[in-house]
Amino acid sequence: MVKLEVRKNAYYDSVTLMIISKDVKKLPGVKEALVGMGTDLNREIAGNIGLAGEGFDSVTANDFFVAAECEDEAAFEAVVAKVDELLSKKTENKAAAYTPPTLEGALKIDPDINMAVISVPGKYAYEVAQNCLEHDINVMLFSDNVTIEEERALKEYAAARELLVMGPDCGTAIVNNTPLAFANVVKSGDIGMVCASGTGAQEVSCIIDQLGGGISQLLGTGGRDLKKDIGGIMMKLGLDALIQDPKTRVLTLVSKPPAAEIAQQILDQAAAGGKPTVVCFIGGDPTEIEKRGLCAAISLEDAAHKAVALSRGEQPEDFTGFAMGQEKAETLAAVEAAKMAPGQAYVRGLYTGGTLCDEAMKLMIGKLGHIWSNIPLHPEDLLENARNGSSREHTFLDFGDDEFTVGRPHPMIDPSLRAERVITEAADPGTAVVLVDCVIGYGSHEDPAQDLSEAIRAAKDLAAREGRYLAVVASVCGTEGDPQSLSGSQMKLANAGAVVLPSNAQATRFVQLILEHL
């Protein structure tokens, strides 16, 4: 039976309702559920999953609704009761703090505000960000779907006033030891970072922390900043700020390869700054970097090792091995491969972090030759219908890409869709290895390792019942200081049967070893 409850003119934020939808689906007797506002998108989703039953046509964008397919009336009553319980908790959490409805109201409470984190629908983001800049407030623009013209206009306006616009679609920053959005608890130190990559920035900063180093500032720029259309405006401004910052002794730049002319400008600026600099243009050519006397990194992990070495006054060296040692890694990979059945040949990379997915593909493409993906390295490798279709041969998926986030929170907030795919890939007799990331820290799911470990157990059991062995290789991006704990998360995944490596790069290299032994 499909049941509906509508509450007129009641508003709740979309991320809260998405998470509540996930929780109520787990209740006994519930086959499907959707909790949301009656927006066009939610109406479409309800129709697609069979929940647009009697009375749904009258739901408007100003209405809150609970729709569910249940076994009986009692199951639906339990759904409504659970929704009310979760909404009450959210209200109680908010009650402790006054949240001004306008920027002007916030400034009346604290006239010294100098940083705003903006997360509004993209069509409103420009106006909100511009208002902050006009009040001399730096901006971290989390919103996506901001036009390239609006981004350039905001950044030109900000740069003229020596203000930051980190974004749009900027997910990570650490400013004066304060993590913003998706970020981790890292030690304070003398390594300054400017990054056009969210999970790339997290991976580097977390490994720096694990190696005993520390971060002075971590400034995000948004992924499009180094495109020719923008010109690296914020990368240049951030780099200049860190060059002048007395607390920053070592610079680290992280990005996908920029437009050639923009890369030259950035590298010239870094070289002229006079501070030791590590540059990680993921998958890019190191030649231009090294000829300017800068230090080129071959992976995100390598960038962290080199930054810490420079911070200690040591000579940086390429890090391409395994923390466990090459011999032990070879032996373990051979053991994993020996358990597999004939026909198991492919790796399925399932990522919540887009930069980590991109890095893994770039590290593997030379040996695999061809990787299907929703964020392909080559246009001809685009996997159509990645969300609902099947994987092909070697396939890597970024679950944070738009195709997977329509009507859903980012997978680092709600990793359930990725968890479902882990089990789906286990049902494919061609799957040999599932490669996954687990990103912890502020902004992420309260326990992503638990969610993932349950999926790993189910996937391994499914493969075993069909006479196959499924290898799962994982890495955790985080620190011991994070609320979820690095070691605790690693242990949960290992206990579920995953081989857990210290970094995305090491996990990727280990998968290559398994494939070579098949």
Disulfide bonds with the S-S distance in Angstrom:
none
